Amino acid sequence: MALPRLDGMDAWTLHPDRLLPADPTARDVARRLYGQTRDLPIVSPHGHVPAAMLLDDEPFADPTSLLVTPDHYVTRLLHASGVPLSELGVGQGPLPEGDARRAWRHLCTHWSAYAGTPVRFWFESELVDVFGVTVRPSAETADAVYDAIAARLAEPGFRPRALFDRFNISVLATTDDPVDDLAAHAALAADPSFTGRVVPTFRPDRYLEVTAPGWADDVARLGEAAGVATDTFSGWVAAMESRRAHFKAHGAVSADHSHEDPGTLHLDRADAERIYADALRGNAGTADGTALRRHMLLEQARMSADDGLTMTIHPGVRRNHHGPTFDRYGADVGADLPLAVSYTDHLRPMLERFGTSPGFTVVLFTLDETASARDIAPLAGFYPSVYVGAPWWFLDAPDAIRRWRAAVTETAGFSRTSGFIDDTRAFCSIPARHDMSRRLDAGFLAGLVAEHRLDEDEAAEIAVDLVVGRPAEAFGL
């Protein structure tokens, strides 16, 4: 379905030099560097797109459920603009057509709310490059844009697997609970009609937060999945090792960890067993609970050193900041907010033990922009196991990425960084996010070339390595 031309409105296009340097000399170099990476395959080693979507390969229901509802980057700004999450389908199943269309109208009516944000860049790329939209979203064009995308979604070329191939994704990682049987991953890997690589990621956070409501029930489920009694700390360790082996057998390359702080701590086994027993009875205090969680994270590092799963750590988030929103809609709807966090002392117990171990790799992410230059880059500049995680979440934005690249390169160089991480639930935003990163890296490298700090051929090699080599090395791909 072609979009109608609206009176007085020129066809909407995206500038080929968007995000490249304004300086003409640097821009010419950046164009050439970007040309080296623009069409390279996408490596996505950390994200939240479910494997079942690709296994089932069902047509997407409507534009709203594909592009709006699952993307908390989109819904949180609409919520801030006064649109209730209930009108965007958050926490619900597929919306009836009338409700989906109304939610889409909210997006288009509030299109100006995204001006200057990375969400605007991603969404424009999705609309134009994926769906061929030729008019800018607005209250007047909302229905025409919705109808055009809905018509595309009815075509075979816009089903999940076709888009996976079109997006040129070579590796896609999901994020999975340790008790997941990974049946969808196994079926997808066994399906000869699907040639992509989709790997699970081990995410054990809930099993380490010993003072959280329901933790005892969670570890009981962990034990059931592993076939190991978890009534002792030693049993918890054995169950974790068993489930990690299960994930690795299904292709996992990393284990992902997010807690309020990145603290690691060594407890004597007797203390760990005592606090664990208290926690099972609901009697562990805050200090003991924090100590045990930090010891458990240290155990996860020890397991990564043993089994080779790359450890990723992204602390410093106040989850579910607005309790009423969590109570009504659940987690991961845009109400998580950053906290200041320090890494150097918190990670010392872990790095003293495993920081120079040949089998250990850890990628450190942050939402605290100051931590990149102060803590993470210096750690990566010494420990061979440590990589600087790319900017993500609130820092996954053009100016923040430029600041990050300048801040960490002078201490850790390019080789100690992870490669780009899209960290998204919004499937169609994956190519847009990676394209943004490639453009920004081309611009940064072009600046070094223009200042005669790099030769252009060396900059081209680095640009390609950032897309292909860095994630492959950091995540053992």
N, C-alpha and C positions, 0 to 999 in steps of 0.2 A: 504494500500500500504506500503510495507516494504521498508525502505531506503536501497539502495545498499551499500555494503561495498566498500570503496575506497582503492586502493592499498596503503599499508603502513600506514593505519589509523586504530587505535584501536577503538572499540566501545566506544562512548562517554557516560559517566555516571556521576552522581553527588555524591559527597562524603556525606555519611550519617551524618558526624559530622560537616558539613559546618556551620560556625559562632559560633560554640561552643568553649569554652576556650581551649587554647593550652596546658595549664598546665594539666597533666594527672589526678591528683587528682580531680581538679575542673571539668574536662571534664566528669569524671565518674558520678559525682553528676548531672551535667547538662543533661547528657543523660537520667537519671532517671526522672528528673523534666520535661524535654521536652516530655518524654513518657506519662506523666500525661495529657498533653495539646494537643499533636499532633493531635488527632482525635476528639477534641471537636468541636461542631458546631461553625460556624462563625457568629458573630454578627457585622454587618456593619451599624452603625447608622449615617454615613455621607458619601455620595458618589454621583456619577453623572451618573450611568447607568440608562437609561430611562425605565420606566414601560412598555411602548409600546413594547419594545423588547421582554419582557417575555409574554405579552398579545398575540402578533402576532405569536410568536414562529416560525418565518421563519428561514430557514437555513442561516448561515452566508455566505456572498457572496464569500469571498476569504481570504487568510491569511493576506493580506495587510490591508484590510478594518477592519479586526478584531483586529489585533495585532500591527499595526504600526500607521495608520492614526489617530485613536482617542486618542492616548496616547502621550500627549505633552512631557512627560519625554523622550520618544523615539525620536520624531521628532526634538526636539530642539537641541539635540546633533548631529544629522545628519545635521541639518542646520548649526550648528557651524563648521561642517567638510566640508562645501561647497556644500551641496546638497540643491537645491532650494525646498522650501515647496511645490511648484506646482508639483514637481515630486513625491511627497509622498501622493498626494490626499487631502492635507489639504484644507479645504474650498470648497471642491467639493463633489459631490455624489459618488456612487460606480464607480471605475475606470474600463475601459475596461481591458480585461484579460492581454493584452500585457503591458499596463501601470502599472497594479498591479504587474506584475512579475518584471518589471524594478525597481519599488520602492523597492520590496523585495531584489533585487540584491544590491541596494544601502545599505540596512541594513546589509546584510551579508558581503559586501565588507568592510564596516566600522565597523565590529564587534569589532575590537580592541579599538575603541573609547569609548566603555562601560566598559573596564577593570577597576576594582576597584570601580565601581559605584553600587548603589543598583539596578539600572535598569538592569544591567547584571545578578544579582541574580534573580530578578523577571523573566526576559525573559528566562533564562536557565531553571527555574522551570516550566514555561509555556511549553516550547518546550519538555522537557523530561517527566515531570509528567503528563501533560494534553494530549500531542499529541504523545508521545512515540518516539520522534526524537532521533536518535542514532549517529548522526555525528555533529560535531561542525560547526556552520555557518561560511562560508567563501565565497570568490568569486567563488571557485571551487564547493562548495556544494550547492550554493544558489538555483538552479533550482530543485535539488533533494529534498531539505527540503521543498520548496514551494509545489511541487507536492504531497509529503507525507501528508502535512497538508491539502491541498485542498481535497485530497481523504478522510481524516477524516471528514472534514466539510460536506461531502455529506452523512454521516452516521446519522441515527436518534439519536444516542447517543451523538452527538455533536451539537444538536440544543439547543437554550437557556435554555429551561426548564429542559432538561436532564442534562445539565451542572450545572444549579442551584442546582439540587438535588445531583449531584455528588460532588459538592464543599461543600456540607453540610452547606448551608447558612440557618440560622434560621431566621434572620431579615436582610432585605436590605432596606436602606433608599435612596430615590432619592432626587434631589434638584429641586424645582419648583417655578415658578413665581406666585405671589399672585393672578393673574387674571386667572390662569389655572383652567379649570373646573374639572380637575382630573378625566376625564372620563375613562382614561386607568386604573387608580387605582381602580375605582369603578367596572369596568368590570372584572379586574383581581381578585378582592376580591369576586365577585359573581360567578366566574368560578369554578365549583366543581372539575374540572380536575387539578386545580392548588392548592396545599396545602401549599405553602410557604407564608411568611409574607413580603409584600412590602409596605412601608409607605412613604408618601410624606414628604417633608421638606419645610417649609415656608421661602422664601428667598426674603425679601423686599428691598434690597439695592437701586435699581434704583429709588424707590419712596421716598427715603430720601435725595438723592443728588440734592438739589433744584436748584443749579446753572448749572447742566449738561444740554447739549442740549436735547430737547425733553421731559424734565421733566413735563411740564404742560400737554402735550399730554398723558404722562404715567399716571398721577394722574386722568385724565379724564377717561381713560380706567379702572383704579381701581374703580372709582365711578360707572361706568357702570356695572362692574362685581358684585359690592356689592349692586347695586340698591340704592345708596346714592349719593347725590350731594357733590362734593369735591371742591366747590368754596370757602370754608372756611376751616380754620385749624380744627375746630370742626368736619366738614364733613369728612376731611381726617382721623381723629381719628376713627370716626364711621365706615368708610369704611374698615379701617385696622382691626378693631375688628370683623367686619362681615366676612371678608375673613379668618381671623385666625380661626373663628368658623367653617367655611366651611372646612378648612384643618383638623382641629381636628376631625370633623365628619367623615373624610375619613382616619383616623388612624394616623395623624401626631403626633409626639412626641417632635419635636423641631423646633425652628426658628433660622435661620442662618444669621449672619451679618458680612459683611466685608467692612470696610471703611479705608481710609488712616490712621486714628488714631482711638483709641477706646474712644474718648472723649464723655462724657455725661455732660449735662448742664441743669439746670432748668431755664426756662424763665417764666415770668408772662404770663398769657393767652393773655393779650392785646398785648404784644410784639410778641408772637408767631403768633397771627392773623395778625398783621401788616406786619411782615416779609413774612409770607405765601402769603398775598395778593400781596406784591411787587414781590415775586418770580413768581407768576402766570402771572404777567405782564412783566416778564423778567427784572425787575429792582432791584433785590436783589444783593447787593455787596458781595464780597468774605467773609468778616467778618460776615455779617448778615447771609449769606448762611451757613457758618460753624456753627454758633450758633444755627440756626434752625435745622440743621441736627443732632447736638448733643442733642438737646432737643427732637427730634423725636426718637433718639435711647433710650433716657430715657423713653419715652412713650412706646416703644417696651418692655423695661424691666418691666414697670408697667403692661403691658398686660400679659407678661409671669408670673408675680406674681399672676395675676388674673386667667388665663386660664390653667396654669401648663405646658405650652410648655417650655421645656428646652431651654435656650438661649445659643447659641454658638457664640463667637466673635473671628474673626481672622483678625486683622488689619495689617497694615504695609506692603502693597504691592503697588508698582508702576505699575499700570495696563497699558498694551499695551505700553511698554517702547519705542518701535520702531514704530513710526507713520505710515510709509509706509507699514509695515507688517500688522498693524491693518486695514488700508484702503483697502488692497487687500484681506486679509484672515479672518478678523474679530477677535473677542476676543478668549481667551483660546487656543492659539496655541503655548504657550511656551515663549512669550515675556513679561511676568510679572516678576518683580524683587523685592527682599526684600528691606525693609527700616528699619532703627532703629526706635524703638517705645517704649514708656513708658506707663505703665498701672496704677501705684499706684495712682497718682493724677487724671488722666483722668477718672478713674472709681469711684472715691470717691463719687460724687453726686449720682450715682446709688446705690452703696453699703451702703451709709448712709441711704437710703430710704428702700432698699429691701434686703440688705445683710444678715439680720437675719430673714427675712420673711419665715415662714414654707413652703409656696408654691412656692418659687423662687429658681431656679437652673441655674447657668451659668457655662459654660465650656470655659476656656480661652486658645486659641492657639496662637502661635507666630512663625514668621520666623526669629526673632531676638534672636539668641541663648542666649545672655546675659540676656534677659528678664525673662527666665524661673526661674533662681535662684534669680535674683535681685527683681523681682516684683511678678510673678505669684505664685510661691511656697509659699512665705510668705503670700500672700493674702489667698491662700487656707488653709494655716496653722492656720488661724484665723476665716475666715468667713465660716459658715456651708453651705452656698449656692454655694461656689466657688470650682470648680474642675480644676486641671491642665490638659489641653488638651495634648494628646500624640504628639510627634514630627510628623510633616507631611510636605508635599511638599519638599522644599529644605533640610529640616532636617530629612526627612524620610530615613535615611541611617544608616548603622550599627554603625559607630563610633559616630555619632551625637546622636543616641538613647542611646548608652552606657553613653555618657557624660550627657545626659538629665536625665537618671535614677539616676545616682550618684548625680547630682546637686539637684534634687527636693526631693529625698527620705529623705535626712538628715533634710529637713525642713518640708515637708508635709507628709512623709511616703508613703505607697503604696495606702492606702484607699482613698486618696484625688485626685487620678488620674482617667482619663476618661476611660481607656481601649483603645485598639488600634483603630485608624481611618485610613481607607485605602484611602479615598478621591479620588477615581479613576473613570475615564470614560472607562477604559480598563477592560472589564468584566473578561477576563481570567487571569488577574493579581491579582484578589482578593485573591484567596487562597495562592498565592506565597507571597503576602505582609503580610498576617496574619501569615503565617508560619515563615517568617523572624522575626517578632515581638516575636513570641513564643520562638524561638531559643535564641534570645538575652535576653529575660527576664529569661529564664532558666539559661543562662550563668551568668547573674548578680546575681541571687539568689544563684547559686552554689558558687560564690565567697564569699558571706556572710556565707554560710555553711562552706566552707573551712577555713574561718577565725574564726569560732566558734562564729559568731554573730547571727546566726539562727540555730535552729535544722532543720534537713532535712524534717521532717514531717510538720513543720510550713511553710517551704519554698514551699512545695508541695501545701499546702492549698492556699498560696498567688498566686502561679503560676496559679492555676485554677481560683481563684477569679479575677485575672487580665483579663482573657479571657471572663469570664461569668458574674461575679458579678459586676465589675466596670462599664461596659457599661450599664448593666441593671439598676443600681442605678442612674447613672448620667443622663441617657436618659429616665428614667421612663418606662422601658420595663418590 
